[in-house]
Amino acid sequence: MNTPSASLRTADFFPLCIAALVSVLVNYGGTFVLVFQAAGLAGLTPAQTASWVWAVSIGVGVTGILLSWRYREPIITAWSTPGAAFLATVMPFTPYGEVIGAYMLSALGFMLLGLSGAFEKLVRMIPAGIAAGLLAGILLQFGVNAFGGASADPLLVITMVIAYAILKRYTSRFAVVGILLVGLAMLIAQQRVDFSAIHLSLAMPVFQTPQFSLHALLGVALPLFTITLTGQYMPGMLVLRNDGFKTSANPILGVTGLGSLLMAPFGAHAFNVAAITAAICTGPDAHPDPRKRYIAGLACGVFYILVGTFGVTLATLFMILPKAFITTLAGLALLGTIGGSLAHAMSDARTRETALITFLATAANITLLGVGGAFWGLLAGLGAHALIHGRLRPRATSPTH
């Protein structure tokens, strides 16, 4: 996939940048509330909370730009969403300095894992059908939520769905752009969003001296590492593989781990390759030519850095948008990816049943031992595959890096 880039025209940038904007909007509007919840429960000061926002936003922006530019693939990075949810349960009972130390130990773990090459070998051993079933299962709830919001906000959701269908008929490439503009226009006309309440101010990073303890290592660092690896890195790598991108997991782990390590003293908890929001940028709906989709990775990075520069004030801008708008926008933007993943999962008759098991188990979103549904769905699919077909074998196609 890392072939010389095709010539870029101005018309190529617009849909790719819009895909990036939607990805960033969904990430902040859909999941960032977990960061604020964790910060509030931990009793962090407003300055420390703003520093956390600054650190994760700048960090994922820079790492995403570096990886997308180096490998000419849309390698979207993000903060660990399940990690933030986990931190809300432990930060109130752990000194902040020890939490920061745990972040750093977790980051070192990812760097060492990248150097070992073990994770990349594991990713290569997962059959393509199971990988596609896992991705479809992860994204299914977003597709369902695209229509589920009609119960609470019927006019907005129905209008966006109709606009999407009309735009797909006449200009498929700009369908997501259209529903973004249609939805925002409706919200402004109904006076449901008040942008005048947002006053931008530059974020100031706050350095926290890390402290290290066995309690934080076992109670914070190890669970954060495990949750991020199984809930973010694994599905994130499979998103890239599902859309034909072959960059090894090793440099991705190394760069995101290093970024996490450098930004940890300012509050950042964990960076990783994105999964759900990345799927908005990695598939054909972002651009028909896969060689040009790395532009979406660069644009995501720029948007993240812009949000980070203004910290809480600009992040709050995304969070004031109604939930129905965010879920409908995300679900419609991911329809093509969901359909493509299901088609890919069911295409091989030999692995169709195990892919279906993976899809259903992942969609069930089982949470056991603090680990989310993506891991258990993958485990169910791989277990069924091993029992039916025998041991796993690495794929014939090896990464280019």
C-alpha positions in Angstrom: 0.0 0.0 0.0 2.9 2.3 0.6 3.4 3.2 -3.1 4.2 6.6 -4.4 1.3 8.9 -4.0 -0.9 9.7 -6.9 -1.1 13.3 -7.9 -3.3 15.4 -5.6 -5.8 17.9 -6.7 -7.7 20.5 -4.7 -10.9 18.5 -5.2 -9.2 15.6 -3.4 -8.5 17.5 -0.2 -12.0 18.7 0.6 -13.8 15.3 1.1 -10.7 13.9 2.9 -10.6 16.9 5.3 -14.3 16.6 5.9 -13.9 12.9 6.7 -11.2 13.9 9.1 -13.4 16.7 10.7 -16.2 14.2 11.2 -13.8 11.7 12.8 -12.5 14.3 15.2 -16.0 15.6 15.9 -17.3 12.1 16.7 -14.3 11.5 18.9 -14.7 14.6 21.1 -18.5 14.7 21.0 -19.0 11.0 21.5 -16.3 10.0 24.0 -14.5 12.9 25.5 -17.0 13.3 28.3 -15.3 10.3 29.9 -12.1 12.4 30.3 -14.1 15.2 32.1 -15.8 12.6 34.3 -12.6 11.0 35.3 -11.0 14.5 36.0 -14.0 15.5 38.1 -14.1 12.3 40.2 -10.3 12.6 40.8 -10.7 16.2 42.0 -8.3 17.7 39.4 -8.2 21.4 39.2 -9.5 23.2 36.1 -5.8 23.9 35.1 -5.0 20.2 35.4 -8.1 19.2 33.4 -7.2 21.7 30.7 -3.6 20.3 30.7 -5.0 16.8 30.2 -7.1 18.0 27.2 -4.0 19.8 25.8 -1.7 16.8 26.3 -4.0 14.2 24.7 -5.0 16.4 21.8 -1.6 17.6 20.9 -0.1 14.2 21.4 -2.5 12.3 19.2 -2.3 15.1 16.6 1.5 15.0 16.3 1.7 11.2 16.4 -1.0 10.8 13.8 0.7 13.3 11.4 4.1 11.7 11.8 2.8 8.2 11.1 0.4 9.2 8.3 3.2 11.2 6.5 5.9 8.6 7.0 3.9 5.6 5.8 1.5 7.4 3.4 -1.5 5.7 5.0 -4.4 7.1 7.1 -3.0 6.1 10.5 -5.3 7.9 12.8 -4.3 8.0 16.4 -6.5 8.7 19.4 -6.7 8.6 23.2 -7.7 5.4 24.9 -11.5 5.7 25.4 -11.9 2.5 27.5 -8.8 3.6 29.4 -10.5 6.9 30.3 -13.6 5.0 31.5 -11.3 2.8 33.6 -9.4 5.7 35.1 -12.7 7.2 36.4 -12.9 4.2 38.7 -9.3 4.3 40.1 -8.2 8.0 40.0 -10.3 9.0 43.0 -8.3 6.5 45.2 -4.8 7.0 43.7 -2.6 10.0 44.3 -2.3 12.0 41.0 1.5 11.8 41.0 1.2 8.0 41.1 -1.4 8.0 38.3 1.1 9.9 36.1 3.8 7.4 37.0 1.5 4.6 35.9 0.8 6.4 32.6 4.6 6.4 32.0 5.0 2.7 32.8 2.1 1.8 30.5 3.7 3.8 27.7 7.0 2.1 28.2 5.2 -1.2 28.0 3.8 -0.3 24.5 7.2 0.8 23.3 8.8 -2.5 24.4 5.9 -4.5 22.8 6.6 -2.6 19.5 10.3 -3.4 19.7 9.5 -7.1 20.3 7.4 -7.5 17.2 5.1 -10.0 19.1 1.9 -8.0 18.6 2.4 -7.6 14.8 2.8 -11.4 14.6 -0.4 -11.9 16.4 -2.3 -9.4 14.1 -1.0 -11.3 11.1 -2.3 -14.6 12.3 -5.9 -13.4 12.5 -7.9 -14.7 9.5 -9.3 -11.9 7.3 -12.9 -13.0 7.7 -12.6 -12.9 11.5 -11.0 -9.5 11.4 -13.8 -8.2 9.2 -16.4 -9.7 11.5 -14.8 -8.1 14.5 -14.8 -4.7 12.8 -18.5 -5.1 11.8 -19.4 -6.1 15.3 -17.6 -3.0 16.8 -19.3 -0.6 14.4 -22.8 -2.2 14.4 -23.9 -0.2 17.4 -23.0 3.0 15.7 -25.1 2.1 12.7 -28.0 1.2 15.0 -27.6 4.5 16.8 -27.8 6.4 13.6 -31.6 5.6 13.5 -32.1 5.1 17.3 -31.9 8.8 17.9 -35.2 9.2 16.0 -37.1 8.3 19.2 -35.8 11.4 21.0 -35.2 13.8 18.0 -37.2 12.6 15.0 -37.1 15.7 12.8 -33.3 16.0 13.0 -32.6 12.3 12.4 -35.2 11.8 9.7 -34.0 14.9 7.8 -30.3 13.8 8.0 -31.2 10.3 6.8 -33.2 11.6 3.8 -30.5 14.1 3.0 -27.9 11.3 3.1 -30.0 9.1 0.7 -30.5 11.9 -1.8 -26.9 12.9 -1.7 -25.7 9.3 -2.2 -27.8 9.2 -5.3 -26.3 12.3 -6.9 -22.9 12.8 -5.3 -21.9 9.9 -3.2 -18.5 11.4 -2.5 -19.9 14.4 -0.7 -22.8 12.7 1.2 -21.1 13.0 4.6 -20.3 16.7 3.9 -23.9 17.3 3.1 -25.4 15.7 6.2 -22.9 17.5 8.4 -24.0 20.9 6.9 -27.7 20.0 6.9 -27.6 18.9 10.5 -25.7 22.0 11.7 -28.1 24.2 9.7 -31.1 22.7 11.4 -29.6 23.0 14.9 -28.7 26.7 14.3 -32.2 27.4 12.8 -33.8 25.8 15.8 -31.5 27.8 18.1 -30.4 24.5 19.8 -26.7 25.4 19.8 -25.3 28.6 21.2 -21.7 29.1 19.9 -21.6 32.6 21.4 -21.2 31.0 24.8 -17.8 29.6 23.8 -14.9 31.9 24.5 -11.6 30.6 23.2 -8.5 30.8 25.5 -5.1 29.2 25.0 -4.4 26.1 27.1 -1.5 26.0 29.4 0.2 22.7 30.2 0.7 21.8 33.8 3.6 19.6 34.7 3.1 16.9 37.4 6.1 15.2 38.9 5.5 11.4 38.4 5.7 9.1 41.4 6.0 5.3 41.2 4.5 2.7 43.4 3.7 -1.0 43.3 0.0 -0.2 43.9 -0.1 2.1 40.9 1.8 -0.4 38.7 -0.6 -3.2 39.5 -3.8 -1.2 40.0 -3.4 1.4 37.2 -0.6 0.8 34.7 -1.2 -2.9 34.1 -5.0 -2.6 33.6 -4.6 0.5 31.4 -2.1 -1.3 29.3 -4.3 -4.4 28.9 -7.5 -2.4 28.2 -5.8 -0.2 25.6 -4.1 -3.1 23.9 -7.3 -5.2 23.6 -9.9 -2.5 23.2 -8.0 0.0 21.0 -4.8 -1.3 19.4 -6.2 -4.7 18.2 -9.4 -3.4 16.5 -7.5 -0.3 15.3 -4.9 -2.5 13.5 -7.7 -4.6 12.0 -9.4 -1.5 10.7 -6.2 -0.7 8.8 -5.9 -4.3 7.5 -9.5 -4.5 6.5 -9.1 -1.5 4.2 -5.9 -2.9 2.7 -3.2 -0.9 4.6 -0.2 -2.9 5.6 2.0 -0.8 7.9 3.4 -2.9 10.7 2.0 -2.5 14.2 5.6 -2.2 15.5 6.3 1.5 14.6 2.8 2.4 15.5 3.2 1.0 19.0 6.6 2.7 19.2 5.5 6.1 18.1 2.3 6.2 20.1 4.1 4.8 23.1 6.8 7.4 22.9 4.2 10.1 22.5 2.3 8.8 25.6 5.5 8.8 27.6 6.4 12.4 26.7 2.9 13.7 27.3 2.2 11.7 30.5 3.6 14.3 32.9 1.1 16.8 31.5 -1.9 14.5 32.1 -2.2 12.4 28.9 -3.2 8.8 29.8 -2.6 6.7 26.7 -2.3 7.2 22.9 -3.2 4.4 20.4 -4.2 3.7 16.9 -7.9 4.7 16.5 -10.5 2.1 15.6 -14.1 3.4 15.2 -13.3 7.0 14.3 -10.4 5.8 12.0 -12.9 3.8 10.0 -14.4 7.0 8.8 -11.1 8.0 7.1 -9.7 4.6 5.9 -12.5 3.4 3.6 -13.7 4.2 0.1 -16.2 6.7 1.4 -13.4 9.0 2.4 -11.8 8.8 -1.0 -12.0 6.1 -3.8 -8.2 6.1 -4.2 -6.5 4.5 -1.1 -3.2 6.2 -2.0 -4.7 9.6 -1.2 -6.4 8.7 2.1 -3.3 9.5 4.1 -4.3 13.2 3.7 -7.2 12.4 6.1 -4.7 11.3 8.6 -2.8 14.5 8.3 -6.0 16.6 8.5 -7.0 14.7 11.7 -3.7 15.6 13.2 -4.1 19.2 12.4 -7.6 19.4 13.8 -6.5 17.6 17.0 -3.6 20.1 17.4 -6.0 23.0 16.9 -8.4 21.7 19.6 -5.5 21.1 21.9 -4.1 24.6 21.5 -7.4 26.0 23.0 -7.8 23.1 25.5 -11.2 22.8 27.2 -12.8 25.7 25.5 -12.7 24.2 22.0 -13.3 20.7 23.2 -16.5 21.9 24.9 -17.6 23.2 21.5 -18.0 19.7 20.2 -19.7 18.5 23.3 -22.5 21.0 23.2 -23.8 19.4 20.0 -26.9 17.2 20.7 -26.2 13.5 21.1 -28.7 12.6 18.3 -26.7 14.7 15.8 -23.4 13.1 16.8 -24.7 9.5 16.7 -26.6 10.0 13.4 -23.6 11.6 11.8 -21.3 8.9 12.9 -23.6 6.0 12.0 -24.3 7.3 8.5 -20.6 8.0 7.9 -19.8 4.4 8.9 -22.6 2.7 6.8 -20.2 1.9 3.9 -17.6 0.5 6.3 -20.2 -1.6 8.1 -21.6 -3.0 4.9 -18.1 -3.7 3.4 -17.0 -5.4 6.6 -20.0 -7.7 6.6 -19.6 -8.5 3.0 -15.9 -9.3 3.5 -16.7 -11.4 6.6 -19.2 -13.5 4.7 -17.4 -13.8 1.4 -15.3 -16.9 2.3 -17.6 -19.9 2.8 -14.9 -21.7 4.8 -14.6 -19.1 7.5 -18.1 -17.6 7.2 -19.4 -19.3 10.4 -16.4 -18.3 12.6 -16.6 -14.7 11.2 -20.3 -14.7 12.1 -19.5 -15.9 15.6 -16.9 -13.1 15.9 -19.4 -10.5 14.7 -22.3 -11.6 17.0 -20.1 -12.0 20.1 -18.5 -8.6 19.5 -21.8 -6.9 18.8 -23.1 -8.3 22.1 -20.4 -6.1 23.8 -19.7 -8.4 26.7 -17.6 -6.9 29.5 -15.8 -9.4 31.7 -12.9 -8.7 34.1 -12.9 -5.1 33.0 -12.2 -6.0 29.4 -14.6 -4.9 26.7 -16.5 -6.7 24.0 -13.9 -6.4 21.2 -11.5 -8.7 23.0 -14.1 -11.3 23.9 -15.6 -11.3 20.4 -12.2 -11.8 18.9 -11.4 -14.6 21.4 -14.7 -16.3 20.6 -14.1 -16.2 16.9 -10.5 -17.4 17.1 -11.5 -20.2 19.5 -14.2 -21.4 17.2 -11.8 -21.2 14.2 -9.2 -23.2 16.0 -11.7 -25.9 17.0 -13.3 -26.1 13.5 -10.3 -25.6 11.2 -7.2 -26.3 13.4 -4.4 -24.0 14.5 -4.0 -20.4 13.2 -1.5 -19.7 10.5 0.1 -16.3 9.6 -1.4 -14.7 6.5 0.6 -15.1 3.3 0.8 -11.4 2.7 3.4 -9.7 5.0 3.5 -6.1 6.0 5.6 -3.8 3.9 7.3 -2.2 7.0 
